[in-house]
Structure formats: C-alpha cells, structure tokens
Amino acid sequence: MKSRLFGVCAMIALATTVAWTGLAETVTNVRGVQRENSNLVDIYYDLESSDGGLYSVAVQVEGRTEAVTAATFTGDVGDGIAPGKNKHVVWDAGADWPKKKGDVKAIVTVTNGKVQLWEGGPYWADRNIGANAPEDYGLYFWWGDTTGHRPSGGTFSFNFYNDNLNNNSAIYTYGKSVAELQSAGWVTSDGVLAPAHDAAHVKWGGAWRMPTFQELYDLCYTYCDWTWTTRNGVNGYVVRGRGAYSSNSIFVPFAGSGDGTSLIYAGSLGIYWSSVPRSDYYYAYVLYFNYWGSHYTDDHGDRSRGYSVRPVQGSTK
C-alpha cells in the first residue's frame, strides 16, 4: 500500500491517495491535485502487471470527518483498463460534493480478481467493497446506501441504529414497502436495487453490481463448497467451485456488522447484502455465515444495519 499527500485549494483542504497491490498487478505512484479555480480533481496512478491483460479500476473517496458520495469519475476508471504509467482519473468533486470542504482520502482499487465459480454464473469480485485485500473487511452499508462506513477501533462515526429510529439520516429504505421503493426509484421493476442505489455499481462502476438473492443462494447451496479457514490472521471461508471450476475460489471474511455505532461480531460472523428486498417494510435478503460452521441465506437482513457487499458482474443464469 502506498499513500501520498497532495494539496488542493477551494473545496478540499487535504487529500490522501491510497493504492493497493492485488494478485498479479501493482499500483504505485498515486498522486493527485485539485485544479486551480476548479472543483475538478486530477488523480494519477501507475499500473504494472506481470501477466498483462485488462483490469477493472475503481476510485473511492472517503471523508475523514464527513461522508462523501463520489461517483462522477472519468478517464482511466472502470473495466478494460490496460497497464501503464500516469493513468489519469478526473473526479468532479463539485458535482458529487458541492460547496463542501474537508479532508478526504481517495482510494484507487485495481483488480483482475473476477472469479467465475460455476458455468453460466456471474463473476465474483475477490474482495468486499472498500477492502484493500481479500481478507480486509471493507466498508459497511445499510441497504441502499452507496456511501459506506468504515469503523475506527470498532466504532463508527455513523449511528446505524439511532439515525434510523430518529428518522434523521439517509436510511430511506427502512420502513418502506417494495411498492414505495419502486415508486421512489430505489428499486427497479425487476425487484432489485436501481443502479444509482447499488453500492457495487456506484463504488466500482462498469458492470459491477450487488448480487441477487438467487446468486447468493447458488453460491451458498448449489454450486460451491465452503471451507472454514484463517487467512493472514483473518477468519472466514474459502468458497470454491466444483468440477471444471474447482481451481476457482473466493475468500469471504467474517466482517461482522454495524449495529448502532459499534462493529459487532467481527471475526465470527459475516452478513452480505443482496440487491433484493423482502416484500415487507424492514428487511432484505442476505447471505449469513459464521465461525461455528453454518452458512445460509436468509430474508431477515435488517435494512438499517451495516453489512458487507461483495460485487458481481456478468450473467445471472
């Protein structure tokens, strides 16, 4: 991991850029600058590869004291990015964070970790949204949230529980029927989160999206074998395909969940969102797995709680 400070002017006081090293690629020399008298931020990075090919590049922006929803990126971002030096991404901070000022961190994520685990199935990302490595927990999202929240020392600055009860936060999906969510544009006519409210699509762009309930079901029961393990000191499961796909696998860590301002059950429980709401007011479908050897899908994912997101892309058959 490499970081670098760069100075900016009117809108953002200070920014840190962070890159990570993936399976066969290395991101280095990340730097950036806000254009003079402009709300555009130029972010540069070098992408080196030992096996060639094209990669998926995502950029995230996290505020140190305030949440940032950053989605307006152009340039060398998204799918199909070739290795090279001085790759260039432009963030329209004025569009995403208007009239704001504060310290932010820009995270450049590059991966070719798109793993297909069964014939005709989707490609699964090799890590959670917001994670710097497959064993990192990443960000935590309420259902429909595209900002994500990262704890510090096991505590969130965002309060999943009280903000919901007081109805003073952006948890707009909790307490609304599917019909209400569709009418407000949260959910499509197909019954899944709309792209603008899909954390995987907003954070990583391209064809990335949150998995459907059926895809989580197939991952859990139909096509894969689950093996409890520890990777780099992190508890989780290796989920491996079968037959011709038995050499393909992903690691899913026990990331726990956000409850109130606390991160709970990290290291012993994983809860991962689907893009599908249950036909009531409060829940959505999720994947559960735990330290004691159980893994299953469930329809009681509390929409107000903070759970993990593992992106997919491609076919749903």
C-alpha positions in Angstrom: 0.0 0.0 0.0 1.3 3.4 -0.9 0.0 6.8 0.2 0.8 10.4 -0.8 -0.5 13.7 0.4 -1.4 16.4 -2.1 -2.6 19.9 -1.6 -5.8 21.2 -3.0 -7.5 24.6 -3.0 -11.0 25.9 -2.6 -13.1 22.8 -2.0 -10.9 20.2 -0.2 -8.3 21.1 2.4 -6.1 17.9 2.2 -6.3 14.6 0.5 -4.5 11.3 0.8 -4.3 8.9 -2.1 -4.0 5.2 -1.4 -3.3 2.2 -3.7 -3.1 -1.5 -3.1 -1.3 -4.4 -4.6 -3.5 -7.2 -6.0 -3.0 -10.7 -7.3 -0.9 -10.0 -10.4 -0.8 -6.2 -10.6 0.8 -3.5 -8.6 -0.4 0.1 -8.2 2.2 2.7 -7.4 2.9 6.4 -7.6 -0.6 7.5 -6.8 -0.8 11.3 -6.7 -3.3 14.0 -7.3 -4.1 17.7 -7.3 -7.2 19.9 -7.5 -7.2 22.1 -10.5 -6.7 25.8 -9.8 -10.0 27.7 -9.6 -11.9 24.5 -10.3 -13.8 21.7 -8.5 -12.1 19.1 -10.7 -9.5 16.8 -9.0 -6.9 15.0 -11.1 -5.8 11.6 -9.7 -2.9 9.8 -11.3 -1.5 6.3 -10.7 0.9 3.7 -12.3 -0.4 0.2 -13.0 2.1 -2.5 -13.6 1.2 -6.1 -14.4 3.1 -9.4 -14.6 0.6 -11.2 -16.7 -0.8 -8.4 -19.0 -4.5 -8.2 -19.7 -7.0 -5.6 -18.9 -8.2 -4.6 -15.4 -11.1 -3.1 -13.5 -10.2 0.2 -11.9 -12.4 1.9 -9.2 -11.8 5.1 -7.3 -13.4 5.7 -3.9 -13.3 9.0 -1.9 -13.8 8.8 1.9 -14.0 11.9 4.1 -12.1 12.0 7.3 -14.9 13.8 9.2 -17.8 13.7 6.7 -19.2 11.1 4.4 -18.5 11.6 0.7 -20.6 10.1 -2.1 -18.3 10.2 -5.1 -19.4 8.7 -8.3 -18.5 11.2 -11.0 -15.3 9.8 -12.4 -13.9 9.9 -15.9 -10.7 8.7 -17.6 -8.8 5.5 -16.7 -11.5 4.1 -14.5 -14.0 1.2 -14.9 -13.4 -2.0 -16.9 -10.9 -2.6 -19.7 -8.0 -0.5 -18.4 -4.6 -1.5 -19.7 -1.4 -1.4 -17.6 0.8 1.7 -17.9 2.2 4.8 -16.2 0.4 8.0 -15.5 -3.1 6.6 -15.7 -5.4 9.6 -15.2 -8.8 9.8 -13.5 -10.8 13.1 -13.1 -13.2 13.5 -10.2 -15.9 16.1 -10.5 -15.9 17.0 -6.8 -18.2 19.9 -7.4 -20.9 17.6 -8.7 -20.5 15.0 -6.0 -19.7 17.1 -3.0 -21.0 20.6 -3.8 -19.9 23.6 -1.6 -18.0 21.3 0.8 -14.6 21.5 2.2 -12.7 18.9 4.3 -10.0 16.3 4.4 -10.6 13.3 2.2 -8.9 10.1 1.2 -9.0 8.8 -2.4 -8.6 5.0 -2.8 -7.6 3.5 -6.1 -8.7 -0.1 -6.5 -7.4 -2.2 -9.3 -8.2 -5.9 -9.8 -8.5 -8.7 -12.3 -10.0 -10.8 -9.5 -13.2 -11.7 -11.3 -13.7 -15.3 -10.5 -16.4 -17.4 -12.1 -17.4 -20.3 -9.8 -19.9 -22.2 -12.0 -20.8 -22.5 -15.6 -23.1 -19.6 -16.7 -22.7 -17.9 -13.3 -21.6 -14.4 -12.6 -18.0 -13.3 -12.0 -17.4 -12.7 -8.3 -15.0 -10.0 -7.1 -12.2 -11.2 -5.0 -12.8 -8.7 -2.2 -15.5 -6.7 -0.5 -16.3 -3.1 -1.4 -13.8 -0.8 0.4 -11.3 -3.7 1.0 -7.6 -3.3 0.2 -7.1 -7.1 0.1 -9.4 -10.2 0.0 -9.2 -10.6 3.8 -9.9 -7.0 4.6 -13.4 -6.3 5.9 -14.1 -3.2 3.8 -17.0 -0.8 4.1 -20.4 -1.4 5.8 -23.6 -0.3 4.1 -27.2 -0.1 5.1 -29.4 -1.5 2.4 -29.5 1.1 -0.5 -26.6 3.1 0.9 -23.8 3.9 -1.6 -21.5 5.8 0.7 -20.4 3.1 3.1 -19.0 3.5 6.5 -15.7 2.4 8.0 -15.2 1.9 11.7 -12.2 3.1 13.7 -11.2 1.0 16.6 -14.5 -0.9 16.3 -16.6 2.3 16.4 -18.5 4.1 13.6 -19.0 7.8 13.4 -22.3 6.9 11.8 -25.0 5.5 14.0 -26.9 2.8 12.1 -29.5 2.3 14.9 -30.3 5.8 16.3 -30.2 7.6 13.0 -32.8 5.1 11.8 -35.0 5.4 14.8 -34.9 9.2 14.8 -35.6 9.2 11.1 -32.9 11.9 10.6 -30.5 10.0 8.3 -30.3 8.8 4.8 -31.8 5.4 5.7 -34.7 5.9 3.4 -35.3 2.2 2.5 -36.1 1.2 6.1 -39.9 1.2 6.8 -40.9 1.4 3.2 -42.8 -1.2 1.1 -41.4 -2.5 -2.1 -44.1 -0.6 -4.0 -42.9 2.6 -2.2 -39.3 1.9 -3.0 -40.2 1.3 -6.7 -42.2 4.5 -6.9 -39.3 6.5 -5.4 -36.8 4.9 -7.8 -34.8 2.9 -5.2 -35.9 -0.4 -6.8 -36.4 -1.3 -10.4 -39.4 -3.1 -11.9 -37.3 -6.3 -11.8 -37.3 -6.0 -8.0 -33.6 -5.2 -7.4 -31.8 -2.0 -6.3 -31.6 0.5 -9.1 -28.0 1.2 -10.3 -27.9 4.6 -8.6 -28.6 2.9 -5.3 -26.5 -0.2 -5.9 -23.3 0.2 -3.8 -21.2 -2.0 -6.0 -22.2 -0.2 -9.2 -21.7 3.3 -7.7 -18.4 2.5 -6.0 -16.8 0.4 -8.7 -18.6 1.4 -11.8 -18.7 -0.6 -15.1 -20.7 -3.7 -15.0 -20.2 -4.3 -11.2 -23.4 -4.7 -9.2 -24.7 -6.3 -6.0 -25.6 -10.0 -6.3 -29.2 -11.0 -6.5 -30.7 -13.3 -3.9 -30.6 -16.2 -6.4 -26.9 -15.7 -6.9 -26.3 -15.7 -3.2 -28.4 -18.9 -2.9 -26.5 -20.6 -5.7 -23.2 -19.6 -4.1 -24.3 -20.9 -0.7 -26.1 -24.2 -1.7 -26.0 -25.1 -5.3 -22.6 -24.9 -6.9 -19.8 -24.3 -4.3 -18.1 -25.9 -1.4 -17.4 -23.9 1.7 -14.3 -24.4 3.9 -13.7 -22.6 7.2 -10.2 -21.2 7.3 -7.9 -18.4 8.5 -6.1 -16.2 6.0 -3.4 -13.8 7.3 -4.9 -14.0 10.7 -8.5 -13.3 9.5 -11.3 -15.8 9.9 -13.5 -16.6 7.0 -14.5 -19.2 4.4 -12.9 -20.2 1.1 -15.8 -20.7 -1.3 -14.7 -23.0 -4.1 -16.3 -24.0 -7.4 -16.8 -27.7 -8.3 -15.7 -29.8 -11.2 -14.2 -27.7 -14.0 -14.3 -24.7 -11.7 -12.6 -26.4 -8.7 -9.5 -24.3 -9.1 -11.5 -21.1 -8.8 -12.3 -19.7 -5.3 -13.0 -16.6 -3.3 -12.4 -15.8 0.3 -15.2 -14.2 2.4 -14.1 -12.8 5.8 -16.2 -12.7 8.9 -16.6 -9.0 8.8 -19.3 -8.7 11.4 -22.0 -6.0 11.1 -22.6 -2.4 12.1 -25.1 -2.0 14.9 -25.6 1.5 16.3 -22.1 2.9 16.4 -20.4 -0.4 17.1 -18.9 -3.1 14.9 -20.1 -6.3 16.3 -19.2 -10.0 15.7 -16.2 -9.2 13.6 -14.2 -12.4 13.3 -17.1 -14.7 14.0 -20.0 -13.7 11.7 -20.4 -12.5 8.1 -23.5 -10.9 6.6 -23.5 -9.9 3.0 -26.3 -7.9 1.2 -28.2 -9.0 -1.9 -29.9 -6.4 -4.1 -33.3 -7.8 -3.4 -35.8 -6.5 -0.7 -38.2 -8.7 1.1 -41.8 -8.0 0.4 -42.3 -6.0 3.6 -41.1 -2.8 5.1 -37.9 -3.6 7.0 -35.8 -6.5 5.5 -33.8 -7.6 2.5 -32.2 -10.9 1.5 -28.7 -11.6 2.8 -26.0 -14.3 3.0 -25.1 -15.3 6.5 -22.1 -17.4 7.6 -20.4 -17.9 11.0 -17.5 -19.2 12.9 -19.4 -22.2 14.1 -19.7 -23.8 10.6 -23.0 -22.5 9.3 -23.6 -20.7 6.0 -27.1 -20.0 4.7 -29.3 -17.4 3.0 -31.9 -15.5 4.9 -34.7 -13.0 4.4 -34.1 -11.1 7.7 -31.3 -8.7 6.7 -32.3 -5.5 8.6 -32.1 -2.7 6.1 -30.9 -0.3 8.7 -27.9 -2.3 9.8 -24.4 -2.2 8.3 -23.5 -5.2 6.3 -20.8 -6.1 3.7 -21.1 -6.0 -0.1 -19.4 -8.5 -2.4 -19.8 -7.3 -6.1 -20.5 -9.5 -9.1 -20.8 -8.9 -12.8 -22.0 -10.9 -15.8 -24.7 -13.5 -16.3 -27.3 -14.3 -13.8 -28.3 -17.7 -15.2 
